Amino acid sequence: MIRFDNFNPQYNAIKPEIDEAVHRVLDSGWFILGKELEAFEKAFANYIGCKYCVGVASGTDAITLSLMALGMEGGSEVITSNITAFPTIAAILHAGAVPVVADICGNDGLIDTAKIERHITKKTKAIIPVHLYGQSCDLDKINEIASKYAIPVVEDCAQSVGASYKGKKTGSIGKINAFSFYPTKNLGAYGDGGAITTNDEELYNELLQLRNYGQRVRYYHDRFGINSRLDEIQAAILHVKLKHLDSWSAKRRELASYYRSRLTSVTCLEEHSYGEAVYHLFVVKTPKREGFMEYLKAKGIQNLIHYPVPMHKQKAFPLYGKISDDLYPESNAFAEQIVSIPVYPELTLEEREKIIETINSFAG
Ligand SMILES: Cc1ncc(COP(=O)(O)O)c(C=O)c1O
């Protein structure tokens, strides 16, 4: 069986470093908002190429807190992609705003920049491009639209840590940017975790309070906040893993380019020359999806769909059942054809070959 995710080989490869970091924290007797978090935040900000980083409890919270810092009011609208993980939408709702989704491009699954402007109203308070599957959105085009209407951009980098756009890392270009360290992510914690990056000192100071019950100093609450902190153990683990991230990303890219050169019976997504993707997921398209997924499963290759339901068709979406399907032709077609196949750096050469040969032998 080739698993879709397999965490053990990575842990075994860096076990002494991880175990040392975990024991260091246990021995210190300090578990929340301490030196480990400070050190990781500094290293992560430096890695991304931003002045500030704030560690938080999850990627969802990273988006929620970013929007809270920007100041959402009842009725504020936030535009994002119709194909994303539902947490992007949940975070917008948690921040008290209304999610508005734009259609995508069928060749890459990313928000269609030509379809953003039609959703902008006087109530639009942020645009969240989602760097899906580890690819960067076309941030110049998005920034151009955002600047025209003076709307801040919040990059959703949950899947794109380490990816670049025109030489800059994703998460260094938007006003505030959100990362997830959920275990499956390219930089995965051993539990939940997230981070926010920004170059704006005022927003940074606001975020430090917002993640800590709105405290300015202990027990003095200047504003309404939540409890969302990246704990010391996860920060120490992530700091170790950050040092390996670029080599893992290089392996993902190498595997992706091998897949591209060898896969014949499916369509691969378009690769953009404006940046370097980090292949959080490798997604292929096939019109015979059901049979394809069953075939792979029968041959012992786990596979998944990211994501089977466009946001406007999710029951928890505020406008569920009231929004015209005609607005989302690309999202609808895309969601019916996509399949994600295993792409992690620890896949062995035999496993890679088996995946390619199995896929190429699928006749439909
Ligand atoms: C695109 C995207 N945004 C946001 C999130 C939320 O991150 P988390 O699971 O850490 O809350 C995820 C991960 O599930 C994601 O893939």
The ligand as an ORCA input file, in Angstrom:
! r2SCAN-3c Opt
* xyz 0 1
  C      -5.907     26.540      1.820
  C      -6.057     26.332      3.302
  N      -6.427     27.374      4.067
  C      -6.552     27.248      5.404
  C      -6.314     26.046      6.041
  C      -6.514     25.947      7.512
  O      -5.395     25.514      8.221
  P      -5.553     24.695      9.592
  O      -6.007     23.316      9.269
  O      -4.171     24.740     10.176
  O      -6.516     25.435     10.444
  C      -5.908     24.933      5.285
  C      -5.611     23.626      5.891
  O      -6.439     22.822      6.153
  C      -5.792     25.083      3.872
  O      -5.411     24.045      3.107
*
